Amino acid sequence: MEKQTGTHVDKTVLVTGATSGIGRELATLFAKDGYNLVLVARSDENLSQVADGLEQQYGIKVTQIAKNLADEQAPQQIYDEINGKGVQIDVLVNNAGMGEYGKFATETDLQKEMDIIRINVSALVGLTKLFLRDMVQRNEGKILMLGSVASVVPNPLMAVYGATKSFIYSFSEALRNEIKDTNVTLTVLMPGATDTDFFNKAGAMNTKAQDKARDTSPADVAKTGYEALMSGKDKVVHGVANKATVAMAHLLPDSAVTNQSRQDMKDINEAEEESHTAQNVALSLGIAALAIAGLFVLKVWNDRSPVENAYDETRLRYKANRLKNRAQTGLEDLKETVLNAVN
């Protein structure tokens, strides 16, 4: 049995979506810190596997609740079952979520999108309502919401998922204001693409975002969220690049931010083709710019008055070279602009 690092005896945390990805890593961190766990997920088999492992490794108590959070009765049933066992929830982790990839109008399934709303929004609201009420009455407790960079950046090709994350962000900001005079804290964890099974389940395995996700482990994201929660922070964005994205989302026009997000959600092969096309376009435009510059220099040369001395000739050559350098700089700037627009 691994030694616990904390002293949270008789403290219990409820984690939804606890059998994989960020949820499982968060459950592990809580267990390592001495918290007892209530784990919620759909699969009995996966729950048992995770629960048994954490109990054996850390010597904590783990309660398993197999529920599909798309069922509108699930939050109340979970609350009633926990109360029936005489368990008090000290920390609520609303981690469960799902998405679907594709164009909303023509490619995605409405029933699945309604399930996304039920899981990402309705279940989260229900569980928060029930357990936050108890925390406020006790004047003690913590809540961790799993938001996303998509909370502040529109998410084309996963429009419903992105909208649910925006809801979580706005909902959390409002609740935090309402409970500001209590000792209850609410933290929003905002990761970007992470190396979990999310993209596989959403049907977005061959996208640029999924490819980027390989660089971000769920364990690192969970650690960021856990530390922020324990510090009582309002929100935390995981990763330097994601922090930059969120910052730019508040500065750039919505259309520009959305266009960039769309690029990240494109099929890798399509994105690569567009990148090559953009380079060719930039090169062609640059060559054209140089050609025009060359014609201008030639015109100046032909229209010049006869060069009467070496000084005039040297001055003309200097102007021609300066024009050439400006054209080359323009080519590089143009190429960079086009590539940035695609990538």
C-alpha positions in Angstrom: 0.0 0.0 0.0 1.4 3.4 -1.0 1.6 6.0 1.7 -0.9 8.8 1.6 0.5 12.3 1.5 -2.5 14.1 3.1 -4.5 14.1 6.3 -8.1 14.4 4.9 -9.5 11.6 7.0 -13.2 11.2 6.7 -13.4 13.7 3.9 -15.1 12.5 0.8 -15.0 13.7 -2.9 -17.5 12.8 -5.6 -16.0 12.5 -9.1 -18.1 12.1 -12.2 -16.6 10.5 -15.3 -14.1 8.9 -12.9 -12.9 5.8 -14.8 -10.7 7.4 -17.5 -8.8 10.5 -18.5 -8.7 13.5 -16.4 -11.4 12.2 -14.0 -9.4 9.1 -13.2 -6.2 11.1 -12.6 -8.1 13.5 -10.3 -9.5 10.6 -8.4 -6.0 9.3 -7.9 -4.7 12.6 -6.6 -7.6 12.8 -4.1 -6.9 9.2 -3.0 -3.2 9.9 -2.6 -4.1 12.9 -0.4 -6.3 10.7 1.9 -9.8 11.5 0.6 -12.4 8.8 0.4 -14.1 8.6 -3.0 -17.5 8.3 -4.6 -16.9 7.5 -8.2 -19.6 7.9 -10.8 -19.5 6.4 -14.3 -21.6 4.3 -16.7 -19.6 1.1 -16.7 -19.8 -1.2 -13.6 -16.8 -3.1 -14.8 -14.6 0.0 -15.3 -15.7 1.4 -11.9 -14.8 -1.8 -10.1 -11.4 -1.9 -11.7 -10.6 1.7 -10.8 -12.1 1.5 -7.3 -10.3 -1.7 -6.4 -7.0 -0.3 -7.5 -7.3 2.9 -5.5 -8.5 1.1 -2.4 -5.6 -1.3 -2.5 -3.0 1.3 -3.3 -4.1 4.0 -0.9 -6.3 2.3 1.8 -9.2 4.7 1.3 -12.9 3.9 1.0 -14.4 4.0 -2.5 -18.1 4.0 -3.2 -19.1 3.1 -6.8 -22.2 4.4 -8.5 -23.0 3.3 -12.0 -25.2 5.9 -13.7 -25.7 7.3 -17.1 -25.7 11.0 -16.6 -27.8 11.5 -19.7 -30.7 10.2 -17.7 -32.5 13.3 -16.2 -33.1 11.4 -13.0 -29.5 10.6 -12.4 -28.4 13.6 -10.3 -31.2 13.1 -7.8 -30.6 9.3 -7.7 -26.9 9.8 -7.0 -27.7 12.3 -4.3 -30.2 10.0 -2.6 -27.9 7.0 -2.8 -25.1 8.9 -1.2 -27.3 10.3 1.6 -28.7 6.8 2.1 -25.2 5.6 2.9 -24.7 8.4 5.4 -21.8 9.9 3.3 -21.1 13.7 3.3 -19.6 15.1 0.1 -16.9 17.6 0.9 -15.7 18.1 -2.6 -17.7 17.8 -5.9 -15.8 17.3 -9.1 -18.0 17.8 -12.2 -15.7 16.1 -14.7 -18.0 14.0 -16.9 -18.4 15.3 -20.5 -18.7 14.2 -24.1 -18.7 15.7 -27.6 -19.4 15.0 -31.2 -17.4 16.0 -34.3 -18.9 17.4 -37.5 -20.9 20.2 -39.0 -24.0 20.8 -36.9 -26.4 21.3 -39.8 -25.5 18.3 -41.9 -23.2 15.8 -40.2 -24.0 15.3 -36.5 -26.7 13.4 -34.7 -29.4 15.3 -32.8 -30.0 12.6 -30.2 -26.3 12.5 -29.4 -26.1 16.2 -29.2 -29.1 16.3 -26.8 -27.2 13.7 -24.7 -24.2 16.0 -24.7 -26.3 18.8 -23.3 -27.8 16.5 -20.7 -24.4 15.2 -19.5 -22.3 18.4 -19.9 -25.0 20.8 -18.6 -28.1 19.3 -17.1 -26.4 16.7 -14.9 -23.8 19.2 -13.9 -26.5 21.7 -12.9 -28.4 19.1 -11.0 -25.5 17.7 -9.0 -24.2 21.2 -8.3 -27.7 22.3 -7.0 -28.0 19.4 -4.7 -24.5 19.3 -3.2 -23.8 23.1 -3.2 -26.9 23.6 -1.1 -25.5 21.3 1.5 -22.1 22.9 1.4 -23.5 26.4 1.8 -25.5 25.2 4.8 -22.3 23.8 6.4 -20.4 26.8 5.2 -17.7 24.6 3.9 -16.9 22.7 0.6 -15.1 22.8 -2.7 -16.4 22.4 -6.3 -14.2 21.7 -9.4 -15.9 22.3 -12.8 -14.2 20.9 -15.9 -14.4 23.7 -18.3 -12.2 24.1 -21.4 -10.4 26.6 -23.6 -13.6 26.1 -25.6 -15.3 27.9 -22.7 -14.1 31.2 -24.2 -13.2 30.2 -27.8 -16.1 29.1 -30.1 -15.6 25.6 -31.3 -16.7 25.0 -35.0 -17.2 21.4 -35.9 -17.9 20.7 -32.2 -20.4 23.5 -31.8 -22.7 22.0 -29.2 -19.8 20.7 -27.0 -18.2 24.2 -27.1 -21.4 25.8 -26.2 -21.8 23.6 -23.2 -18.3 24.6 -22.0 -19.3 28.2 -22.4 -22.3 27.5 -20.2 -20.1 26.0 -17.5 -17.8 29.0 -17.5 -20.7 31.5 -17.2 -22.6 29.4 -14.7 -19.5 29.1 -12.5 -18.8 32.8 -12.6 -22.4 33.6 -11.5 -22.4 31.0 -8.7 -19.0 32.2 -7.4 -20.5 35.6 -7.0 -23.5 34.2 -5.2 -21.4 32.2 -2.7 -18.7 34.8 -2.2 -19.7 35.4 1.5 -19.3 31.7 2.3 -16.3 29.4 2.8 -17.3 27.4 -0.3 -15.0 27.7 -3.2 -15.6 27.0 -6.9 -12.8 26.5 -9.4 -13.0 26.0 -13.2 -10.3 23.9 -14.8 -9.7 25.0 -18.5 -7.6 22.5 -20.4 -7.0 22.4 -24.1 -6.8 19.3 -26.2 -5.6 16.4 -23.9 -4.5 12.9 -24.6 -7.6 11.1 -23.5 -10.3 9.0 -25.2 -12.4 12.1 -25.8 -11.5 12.6 -29.5 -12.0 8.9 -30.2 -15.5 8.9 -28.7 -16.3 12.2 -30.4 -15.3 10.9 -33.8 -12.5 13.4 -34.2 -9.5 11.2 -34.2 -7.9 12.6 -37.4 -8.0 16.3 -36.5 -5.2 18.7 -35.8 -6.6 19.2 -32.3 -6.3 15.5 -31.6 -2.8 15.4 -33.0 -1.9 18.3 -30.6 -3.5 16.4 -27.7 -0.7 13.8 -27.7 1.6 16.4 -26.1 -0.7 16.9 -23.0 -1.2 14.2 -20.5 -4.4 13.9 -18.4 -2.2 13.5 -15.3 -0.6 16.9 -15.9 -4.0 18.5 -16.4 -5.4 16.9 -13.3 -2.5 18.1 -11.2 -3.1 21.7 -12.5 -6.7 21.5 -11.5 -6.1 19.8 -8.2 -3.6 22.5 -7.1 -5.9 25.3 -8.2 -8.9 23.8 -6.3 -6.9 23.3 -3.1 -5.6 26.9 -3.4 -9.2 28.2 -3.8 -8.5 29.8 -7.2 -11.4 30.9 -9.3 -10.1 29.3 -12.5 -7.0 27.9 -14.1 -5.9 27.4 -17.7 -3.6 24.5 -18.2 -0.5 25.1 -20.4 1.3 28.1 -21.7 -0.1 27.8 -25.3 -3.7 27.5 -23.9 -3.2 30.6 -21.7 -2.1 32.5 -24.8 -5.1 31.3 -26.7 -7.5 32.4 -23.9 -5.7 35.8 -23.6 -6.0 36.4 -27.4 -9.7 35.4 -27.3 -10.3 38.5 -25.2 -8.4 40.7 -27.5 -9.1 39.6 -31.1 -12.4 39.9 -33.0 -14.7 36.9 -32.4 -14.5 36.0 -36.1 -10.7 35.7 -36.0 -10.7 33.6 -32.9 -13.4 31.3 -34.4 -11.6 30.9 -37.7 -8.4 29.8 -35.8 -10.4 27.3 -33.8 -11.9 26.0 -37.0 -8.4 25.4 -38.4 -7.5 23.3 -35.3 -10.6 21.1 -35.8 -9.9 20.3 -39.4 -8.9 16.9 -40.7 -5.1 16.6 -40.7 -4.9 15.8 -44.4 -7.1 18.7 -45.4 -5.1 21.0 -43.2 -1.8 19.8 -44.7 -3.1 20.3 -48.2 -4.3 23.9 -47.3 -0.9 24.6 -45.8 0.9 23.6 -49.0 -1.6 25.6 -51.0 -1.0 28.6 -48.8 2.8 28.3 -49.3 2.3 28.1 -53.1 0.0 31.1 -53.0 2.4 33.1 -50.9 5.3 32.2 -53.2 3.3 33.1 -56.3 2.2 36.5 -54.8 5.8 37.2 -53.8 7.1 36.4 -57.2 4.5 38.7 -58.7 5.5 41.4 -56.2 9.2 41.0 -57.2 8.2 41.1 -60.9 6.3 44.3 -60.5 9.2 45.8 -58.5 11.5 44.7 -61.3 9.4 46.3 -63.9 9.2 49.5 -61.9 13.0 49.6 -61.6 13.3 49.0 -65.3 10.9 51.8 -66.1 12.9 54.1 -63.8 16.1 53.1 -65.5 14.6 53.6 -69.0 13.0 56.9 -68.2 16.0 58.4 -66.5 17.8 61.3 -67.9 21.2 60.4 -69.2 23.6 59.7 -66.4 26.1 62.5 -66.5 28.3 61.3 -63.8 29.2 58.3 -61.5 27.4 59.9 -58.6 24.0 59.8 -60.3 24.5 56.2 -61.4 25.4 55.1 -57.9 22.4 56.8 -56.4 20.1 55.1 -58.9 21.6 51.7 -58.1 21.1 52.4 -54.4 17.4 53.1 -54.9 16.9 50.0 -57.0 18.6 47.8 -54.3 16.4 49.4 -51.6 13.3 48.6 -53.6 14.5 45.0 -54.1 15.0 44.6 -50.4 11.6 46.0 -49.6 10.0 43.5 -52.0 11.9 40.6 -50.4 10.7 41.7 -47.0 7.2 42.0 -48.3 7.4 38.4 -49.6 8.5 37.1 -46.2 5.7 39.0 -44.4 3.1 37.8 -46.9 4.2 34.2 -46.6 4.1 34.4 -42.8 0.6 36.0 -42.9 -0.8 33.3 -45.1 0.7 30.4 -43.2 -0.5 31.8 -39.9 -4.0 32.1 -41.3 -3.9 28.4 -42.2 -2.1 27.0 -39.2 
